[in-house]
Amino acid sequence: MSFLKKLAVMAGVGAAVVAATSATTVGKRARAALREDLDTARRRDPAVRSDFVTAVSYPGLHAVWAYRGLHELNKMPGGEVPARILSQAVRTLTGVEIHPAAKIGRRFFIDHADGIVVGATAEIGDDVMLYQQVTLGGTSMEQTKRHPTLGNNVLVGAGAKILGPITIGDGASVGANAVVVKDVPANHVAVGVPAKNRAPKGTDTPQNHVLEDPAIWI
């Protein structure tokens, strides 16, 4: 797909989202969330030089922005199908697949967006950061809670797979390429295949800055 076609598709996604939200208070909340997400990118990525460059060149940010609108559309009467279709257009453009029904908190950041999958019943808290090739996947065909829950201030390293209705506690980290199928306690680090939990180095929970790369634990 050419660059101009990509822009056209993304513009269509944006137009649909704006049309669905601009006449309500949801639109005001969405605009505030977009601004907060942009500020989060600046805090989390030392490579950020300006808001403009970030806004036009960070596919992870584009995916989060699209998700914010599509999540609201998904909750509207008759909005589930169009939200799902548009989410697939976003996946094609950004390399990030976030189901519109997933629940994601504030200041969510995806670094090096590529191959990210967030399932329909996944829940993500505030101040969570994912690196490339992360999967929050399900392990059941049942129409129940089947995807992970990530608490606040969680960091997930590149290539990690977190599977099933498990919980990653507040302040926990998941190492690169780990396969996590059991709960991770708060402030612990999960590494390996299958992942094993390691006790925290300290008691401080990272807040609003570039988090420690869990790959150093491998």
N, C-alpha and C positions, 0 to 999 in steps of 0.2 A: 504494500500500500504506500502510495506516494505521501510526501510530507503534507501537501495541500489537502489530500483526501483525509489524512489523519486529523488535520485541524478541523475539517468540515464535520467529521464524525463527532469529535470532541465537542465542537460547538453545538451539535444537535443534542448531545447528552446534556450539556449545560443548559440549553434552552428548555428542554423538557423538565429538568429539575427546577429551574427558575419559575416556569409556568405553574408547577405544582405547589410551590412554596411562597411565592412573592406576595400573595394576597393575605397571608396569615402571619401570626407572630412567630411561626416556625422559621419564616424567612429571616427575621431579625436575629434569631438565635443562630441560624446557619451562618450568617455573615460574621457574627462574632466568633464562631468556631473557626471559620476560615482564617481570620486574623490571628487567632491563638495558635493554629497549626503552623502558620508561617513563622511566628515568633519561636515556636518550638524547634523548627528546623534550624534556625539561627543558633539557638542554644546548644543543640545536640551535635551539629556538624561543623567542625572548625574550618571546613572548606568553603562555607557560605561567605560570600562577599557582599551581596546585596539582595534585598527583597525581590527586586525585579528578576534577576538571574535565577533566583530560587523558584519563583513563581512560574517561570516559563521552561525550566530545564530539569525539574525534579519529578520524575514519574511517580515516585512514591507519594509525594505530596498531592499530585493530581489524583491518584487513586483514592487517597483519604478524603479529599474534597468531594469527589464523585460519590464515594460511599455515604458521606454525611447526608447528601441530598437524596440519594436513592433509598437510604434507610427510612427517611421520612415518607417518601413516596410509597414504599412497601407497606407502610402502616395505614395508608389511605384506602377507602373502599375502591376496589378494582385496580389498585396500584401494584399488586404483587407481581403479576405477569410482566407489565412493562418495566418494572424495576429490575426483574431478573434478566430480561432481554438486554436492557441498557448496561447492566453490570458486565455482561459478556463483551459488549463493545469496549468497555473500560479495560477489561482483561487483555483484549487484543492490543490496545494502545499502550498500556503501561506494564504488562507482564505481571500484574497483581490481580488476583481473583478473590474478592471479598464478597461473600453472600450478603445481599441487602438485609437479611433477617438477623445477621450477627449483631451483637451488642458491644460497642466499643466506646470507651471513656474518652476523657479529654487528654490533649497533648500526646496523641498517638503518633509515633514517627517510624517510618520505614526507610532504612538506609540502604543504598544500592539496590533499589527495587528490581527484582527479577525472580520469577518463579514462586511468588508468595501465594499461599492458599489459606483462606480463613473460612471455615465451614459455617453452615447456617445456624447452629446452636452454640457456636463459640461465644465466649464472653471475655472481654478484655477491659481491665481497669484503667485508671489514669496513669499517665507518665510511663507508658510501655513503649519499648523500642525493639523492632525486629530487623535483623539483617536479611540478606538475600537467601532465597531457596528455603524459607521456613514454611512448614506445613502445620496448621492446626486442624487435624483431621479427625474423622469419626471412625468408630470400630463396630458399628452396628447399622442395620437397615431399619431399625425400629424408629417410629416417628416420635421420639422422645429426646431428651438431652443426650447427645452422643458425641459432642465435641468438647475440647478443654475449656477451662476457666482460668484466666490469668489474672492475678491480683494487681495491685498498684506497684509501680516502680519495678517491673519485671523486664529483664533483658534476655533476648533469645538470639544466640549466635547463628552464624551462617550455616545453612544446611540442616538445621535441627528439625526433628519431627516430633511433635507432641500429639499423642493419639488417644482418643477416647475421652469420656466424661471425667477427667481427672482435674485436680486443682494445683496450680503453681502459685505458691504463697507470695505474699507481699515481699518485695525486695529480693526475690530469688533470681538466679541467673541460670540459663541453660547453655551449655558449651556447644561449640561448633560441631555439627554432624551427630549430635546426641540423638538417641531415640528414646523418648520418655513415655512410659506407659503406666507409671505410678505417680502418686502425689509427690510434690516437692515442697517441703516445709518452708515457711517464711525465712528469708535471708540465707537459704542454702544454695549450693551450686550443684546442678545435675550434669554429669559428664559420662560419656561412654555409650556402648551399644550392648545390651540395654543399659540405660542410664542408671548410675548409682549416685546417691546424694552425698555430698560432702558438707561438713560443718562450715559455717561462715568464718571468714578470716577475722571479722570484727563485728561490731554491733551497729555501726553507722549505716543508715539506709541512704543510697544516693538520691539526691533531689535536684532536678532541673539542671543537670549538666551532662557532659559526655560520660556515660557510664563505663565502668571497667569492662574490658573485653573478656568474656568468659573463656576464650581460647587459651588464656595463660594458665588455666587449670589443667589442661590436657597434658 
